[in-house]
Amino acid sequence: MLQVPIRQTLARALMFTALCLTLFAFKAPTGIDSFEIYLNNKLVLKEYARKDISLRSLQLDKAATADQLVIYYTHCHGKGPGTSRTITVKDDKGNALKQWKFADATASKGGMTIPVAELLALENKNAGAQLTIYYAAAELPDGQMLASL
């Protein structure tokens, strides 16, 4: 008679464990920065920033010169945007080609807007070089590579 309740209890515990594992499998890691890149209000890239980031390429070949690229970088899941923020485009030798400085954001999700025309001009001027976009802030002084162009 005791075997039925024990089996039911064991089955319930296993189902609860499986449910918890499933829910936590889709949760973003705690304490990791994240960023989103939009081209004219269309999300083109979203990642969690780690040292081993998978470098994705931003395809700007179909973008118009009047288009805008907006980058949102959030520190430690919800702590908001950084202070003294910069976006830098570097060549494959690590030389900074262009840097944009942004004021401290007053909103919880402060975007950094870069004219696509400036990025296209950098690509044309440095044809054949691998260009990458970096983010840096007071909270991340060493910077974080976001994407390649």
N, C-alpha and C positions, 0 to 999 in steps of 0.2 A: 504494500500500500504506500510505502514511502517513496518508491521509485518513480511514480507518476509526478508528484510535486517536484522532486529533484530534477527530473528531466525537463519539466516545464520551466523551472528556474534557470537551469543551464541554457536552455534554448533562448529564453528571454535575454539572458546576459550576453550570449553570443550575438543576438540580433542588435542589442544596444551597442555593443562594441563595433559591429560592422557599420551601423549608422553613424557613430562618432567618427570612425576612420574615413568614411565617405565624405562627411561634411568638412573635415579638416584637410582632406586631399585637395580641395579647390580653394582654400584660403591662401591669400598672399602671405609670404613669410614676414614675420613681425620685424620691424626695425630696418627694413630695406627701403631705400629711396626708389621713387618711380618717376617716369617721365612719359609724356605724350607729345607727339608732333602732329600738327594739323596743317594741311595745305588748303587754304580757303574754307575753313570750318569743316573740313573732311579729315577724319582721323586716318593718318597714314602709318603711324608707328606708335606702339605702346609697349613699354618694357619696364621690368624691375631692374634697377641699376645695380650691378655687381661688378667685381673686378673681371670676371670671366664673361662679360656681356657678349652676346652674339651680335656681331657687327652687321647691321643691315644697311642696305644702300637705299638712299632716297633718290627716286627717279624723278628728276626735274626736266627731262627732255620734252615732255608734253606741257610743261607749265608755261604760262604767259609771263611776260616781264612785269605786268601789273599785279601778279599774284602775291600773296603774303604767306609766309611760313610762320607759324606760332608754336612755340615750345613752352610746355608747362612742366616744371620740375618740382616735385614735392619731396621734402626731406622726411624720412622716417614715418611714412604712412600717416599723413594727416597733420604733421607738425607745421605744414605750410611751406610756402616758397622761402628761399634763402634770402640773405641780405648781401649787398655788394655783388650782385649777379653779373656774370659775363658769359657770352657765347663767343667762341673763337673758332675760326676755320684754320686748320693746319695742313701743311703738305706732308708728303710721305717721309720727309726728313725731320719732321717735328717743328718746322719753322712756322710761326704764326703769320698768316697772310692778312687776316682781318679780324678785328675784335669789336664786338658791340657790348656796351655797358648799359645796364638797366637799373632803374631806380628800385628801391625796396618796394615790394608789393604791399598794397593796403588791403587787398582781398585775400581770402584763404587760398585762392588759386590764381596767382598772378602770371599772366602769359607774357612771353618775350617775343616780340614781332620782328621778323627780319624780312626785308623785301627780297623776293625771288630774283629780281633783276641784279642785285648785288652778288648773289650766289652764282648766277649764270655768268656774270662778268668774271668772277674768280675762276670758274671752270674753264672759260675760254682763254684767259690769260695764262693759266697753268695746265694747258692741254697735256695729257699723258701722265700727269701726276695724280696720285691717289690723295684726294682731299677728305679730311675728316672734320666733324663738328664736335667740339668739346664744350662742356658746361663747367663753370666754376663759381663758387660763392664763398663767403666768409665761413660757412659751415662745411665746405668741401674745397679747401684751398688747393689741393693737388689736382682737382678737376676730375671729370668723368667723360669718357668718350661716348657719344650718343649714336652717331651714324656716319656713314661715308656718303660722299656725293658721287 
